[in-house]
Amino acid sequence: MKKPIKIFGTDGVRGTANIEPVTAETALKLGRAAAHVFKNLPDPSRGRGRHKIVVGKDTRLSGYMLENALSSGILSMGVDVLFIGPLPTPGVAYVTRSLRADAGIVITASHNPYDDNGIKFFRPDGYKLDDVVENEIEELVFSGGIESVRPTADAIGKAVRIDDALGRYIEFAKASFPKGLTLEGMRIVVDCANGAAYKATPCVLRELGAEVMVLSDRPDGKNINKDCGAMHPQAFCQKVHEYRADIGIAHDGDADRVLLCDERGVLVDGDDIMAIAATHMLAQGTLNNKTLVTTVMSNAGLESKILELGGSVVRTAVGDKNVIDEMLRNGFNFGGEQSGHLIFTDHGTTGDGLVAALQILRIMKAENTSLSHLAACWTRFPQLVQNVRVREKRPFAELNGILDMVAKAETELKEHAGRILLRYSGTEPKARLLLEGREAAVLERWGKTICDSIRQQIGA
């Protein structure tokens, strides 16, 4: 018997909207399966009474289709739906906890183009699902094991819209910034990527007293992440320089990540942000176990800096879920990714671009210094990251000569304190190659050799 294709990737279900598995039909089945699983999971944090699931989304056109299909499935299982509309992914996680819901669902493809979409799930406590629960939902989708479960009459669920969800998230985000401290006198450029943070981030910054210039805050369903936001920061950095701002803040489509720009118009990425925050937390004694959690993609210079300060670094596989899992297992309170997912578990349960930006603003205020000065606290090793779009994700061992090339590159790079990492993206049809070391010319030579070979054999 042929094994069903997995629909859950590294971060929920994702793909081209209206093509399997991101279709109304599969969304309805996912709604039914998720409702069945969550209503039968004992959890003391859930309120008594009717079972309920929070459903939020970003600003993609296909969000309407998937929202209605998911809710129909959930309602058909006797579980209520709480619609909260467009809200950042961390906002959905927070509102799920705040409303004591059985689960939260956010409809988003994060940083992908508008014609993609996806479905992410949160537990009642606001953390992402573990693999066991994902597998249970997936099994029910494929097996049809709940086809006979059909509540009737008043046992069918009802849907309501939660009008104050945005306000709840705004207050939650502001609570991560010290009381009595304001952003008065600060000029900030915000690029909302025409995504889910188009209301929340400008509102929070203004309420804290900043002068705010907002870019890409007019979503039309098709312009999310289009030439803007964290995925395309060039224009945003130019505006920071032109506006003579103190800092720039750029989100991706669902605002679970952030990139910054200093007052000179220079981009500040997730590694920079981790270096700044971890350095400050080590000095204040607030970094649990003196440990930063990051992924294999982060620059070796970051690890070198933390070790120099007496701390340690734990690396995980790529994906903020892997970072969070490691943090929860060992009681660490700060981690993140080079891409801009930053997780401060003292303030939330998932990557939150707005909360992360507020922590850097807090440090700027506390130390009365510029972002460029803070970002100069560490030295980045030369790093080259290349993507090759592929038509299939064949094991690299099956590709002619690829692993031999990687082994030879690794041997040479180690001579320059470097490393190499080749993997497939968990959310896109791409092979990703990372090379790192002290000699940029060596990185470029091996990068071209390996990527050309992959492109020739399985390139799209």
Sequence and secondary structure as in RCSB ss.txt:
>XXXX:A:sequence
MKKPIKIFGTDGVRGTANIEPVTAETALKLGRAAAHVFKNLPDPSRGRGRHKIVVGKDTRLSGYMLENALSSGIL
SMGVDVLFIGPLPTPGVAYVTRSLRADAGIVITASHNPYDDNGIKFFRPDGYKLDDVVENEIEELVFSGGIESVR
PTADAIGKAVRIDDALGRYIEFAKASFPKGLTLEGMRIVVDCANGAAYKATPCVLRELGAEVMVLSDRPDGKNIN
KDCGAMHPQAFCQKVHEYRADIGIAHDGDADRVLLCDERGVLVDGDDIMAIAATHMLAQGTLNNKTLVTTVMSNA
GLESKILELGGSVVRTAVGDKNVIDEMLRNGFNFGGEQSGHLIFTDHGTTGDGLVAALQILRIMKAENTSLSHLA
ACWTRFPQLVQNVRVREKRPFAELNGILDMVAKAETELKEHAGRILLRYSGTEPKARLLLEGREAAVLERWGKTI
CDSIRQQIGA
>XXXX:A:secstr
        BTTBEEEETTSTTSSHHHHHHHHHHHHHHHHTS  TTS SSS EEEEEE S TTHHHHHHHHHHHHH
TTT EEEEEEE  HHHHHHHHHHTT SEEEEE  TTS TTEEEEEEE TTS B  HHHHHHHHHHHHH TTTT  
  GGGS  EEE TTHHHHHHHHHHTTS TT   TT EEEEE TTSTTTTHHHHHHHHTT EEEEES    SS TT
TT GGGS HHHHHHHHHHT SEEEEE TTSS EEEE TTS EE HHHHHHHHHHHHHHHT SGGGEEEEETTS H
HHHHHHHHTT EEEEE SSHHHHHHHHHHHT  EEE TTS EEETTT SS  HHHHHHHHHHHHHHHT  HHHHH
TTS    EEEEEEEBS    GGGSTTHHHHHHHHHHHHHTTT EEEEEE SSSSEEEEEEE S HHHHHHHHHHH
HHHHHHHHB 
